[in-house]
Amino acid sequence: MSLVAPVVMAVLLICLSKRGGMIWALAAVFVVGGFISFLLAMALNRLVAPVEEHFAGAPGSIRAGLASSFLSAALSEELARLLTCIGTIAVLRHWIGREVIVTCGAIGLGFAMFENMLYSLTANTGVEILIGRTVPTISHGATALIMGSFLARAASGDGKIRIGPFVLSLTAPLLLHGLYDFGSFLLEVTEFPVLPDNPSSADYKLLIAPLAIMFFVTALGLVELGWSGRIVYQLRSTSSERR
């Protein structure tokens, strides 16, 4: 069950972007690139652990949530994905050409597959994995496509690297990833109040914080989804123009 969401999304990415002619190359990128980025993220996570511990403060605090969301989660995973994507393009350039965006998206979904497999070790049922890990899988695929779009802009035709898009290829996904994880952390530590039968205005005010957090996380997810959907649409359009 941990394979269902990432595999289905990877197939949809290849089909919607009209990259079916590269299916075997992208399948290899999905599995091998995803596994390499997963291992690299775990290694980077160990490196940033002392830094996170220094800034975290008390367990369960806002500082701890920020440190965990942006360091051990966002920074480690997004940097691992960036390095894996660059390495994959350098090694497989004769097979995947300049398909930077789809390559990065496949690596992101491959990472999500192995992360789901890790979470499945502690899950009670396959349904729990399918439901609980679908949204994170979508988020990984979305931020990977956003990263790939900036990387594609960074690579100019004359062989030079544009610094602005290259920096954004890491910072934009990192910011989206970190904010989403931090919002999820706030949802976990914020108690949703139980209203009495006849709630007063003071009781309703207790709903403001959890509802605001829910709105923030939902809005951020929609931004990721809309941004990545636009990227796939552009990939599909450019493929049609080539024909």
N, C-alpha and C positions, 0 to 999 in steps of 0.2 A: 504493500500500500504506500510505502514511502517513496516509491518510484513513480507513482501514477501522475501526480501533478507536474513535476519537472519534465518528465518524458513527453507528456501530452503538450505542454507549453513549448518545448523545443521543436516538436513536429509542427505545431501551429506557426512558430516563428519562421521555420524554413519554408512552409507552404505559403504563408501570407506575404512573405518578402520575395516569393518566386525564386528561391535559391535551390530548387529541387535538383538541379544538375550537380550540386556540390554535396549531396546528402551524405555520402560516405565520409568525405573529409570533415564535414561539420559534426557527424556522429562521433568521429574519433576525437574531435575537439571537445565535444560535450562530455565525453567520458574521461579522457586522459587530462584535458585541460581543467575540467572540474575537479578531478582528484588532486592534481598538482596544486591548484589554488587553495584547496581545502587543507592540504598538508602545510602549505606555506603560511596560511592564515593561523594555523595552530602554532607554528614556530614563531611568527611575529607576535602572537598573543602572549607567549612566554617572555618575549623581550620587553613588551610594554607593561607587563604585570607589575614590576617594581614602581614604574611611573604612576600607574593607576592606583596602587596602594598608597603612594605618597599623597595624591590629590583626593582620594576617596572620602576620607573622614569617617564618620560613624556609619556602620552598616545600616542600609535602608534609608539613609539621608538623601537629600537632593544632590549633594556633592557626589555621593556614591553612585547615584543613578546617572549623573552626567559623565562621570569618569568611566563607568562601565559602558555606557551607550556610545560614547565618542572614541574611546581608546581601545578596549578589548574587543568591541563589536565592530564599529564602523571603520576605524583606522586600520586595524589588522586585516579585515576582510576586503576592504576596497583597495588597499595597497597591494595585497596579495593578488587580487584580480587584475589590477593594472599591470603588475610585473609579469603575470602569466600571459596576459593578452599580448604584451609587447614581445615576449619570448616566443609565443606561438606563431605570431606573424613573421618573426625573423626566421624561424625554423621551417615553417610550412608555406612560405611565400609563393613557391611554385605551384602549390595545390589550391590555396585559398586566395591568391592574388591580393587585391586591395579590399577584400570584404572584411574590413575592420569591425564594422558595427555588428554584423551577424556573428562573427567570431567571438566578440566580447559577450554578446548575449548568450551564446551557447555555453561559454565558460561560466557565466553567472548562474545559469540554470543547472549546469553540471555540479557546481559548488552546492547549490540548494539540494540536489539529490543526495549528495554524501552527507550534508548536514542533517537532512531528514532521516537518513539511515542511522546516524548517531542518536538522534532523538528517539528513534523507534526502540532503542534498547531499554528505555524507561517508560514507554507508553504501554497502556493496558490492552488496547485493541488497535487494529488497523484503521478502523473508522476514526479513532481519536487522532491518529497521525494524518489521515487524509484531510480532516476538517481543520485541525489545529495548525497544520503546516502549509496549507494552500496559500493563505495570504502572505506569509513570509517568502514563499517561493515566487509569487508574483512580484513582490518587492525586489527580490534579488535579480530577477529577470529585467525588471524595469530600470533599476539603477545601472545594471550592466549595459543596457542599450544606450542609456544617457552617457555613460562613460565612453562607449564606443563611438558615439556621434561626435564627441569632442576630440577623441583621438583621431578620427578621420579628418576633422578640420585641421588638426595640428600637423598632419602629414601633407606638405605641399608638393606640387609636381616637380619642383627643382631639387628635391632631396633635402631641403631645409625643414627644420621643425619650428612651428609657430608656438612661441612660449605661452601666450595667453590661453589658447584652447587646450594646450597640454596641461597647464596648471589646473584648469577647470575640469579636465577629465578625471582628476582625483578629488578636488575640493567640492564640486557640485554633488556627486554621488555620496561623498562622505557626509556632507551637511544633511542631505535628505535622509540617509541611513541613520545618522546619529539622532536627528530630531524625531524620526519615527520610533526608534527604540526607546528614546527618553519619554515620549508620549505614552508608549506602552507601559513603561516602568511606573509613570504617574498613575495610570489606570489601575495598576496592581496594588499600589500603596494607598490609593484614595478610596475610602469607604463610601459606597453609595447609600445614602440615608434611607431608612424606612419611614415613610410618612404616616402619621396617624390618620384615623378615619376622617377627621375634620381638620385638615392642615391649615395653619395660619401662614401669613406672609413670611414670618421668620423661618418656618419649616421649608417653604419653597426656596428661600435663599440658600439653603443647604445644598440644593440641587445645582446651583450655578457652577461650582468648581468641577464636579465630575462631568456635567454636560459639556462644559467648555473644553475639557480635555478630550472627550469623545469627538467633539466637532473638529478639534485641531488634528487629531490622528486621522479621522476620516478625510478631512480636506487634504492633508498631506498625501494620503494614499491615492486620492483622486488626481492630484498633481502628477504623481509618479506615473499613474496609469495613462492619463491624457498625454503627457510628454512622450512616453515610450510608444503609445499608439500612433502619435503623429510621426515618430521616427520610422516605424514599420510601414506606415502609409507612404512615406517618402521613398523608402526602399522599394516598395512595390511599384511606385510610379516610375522610378528610374529604371527598373527592370523592364517595364513595358516600353519605355522610350528606346531602350537599346534594341528591342526587337523591331 
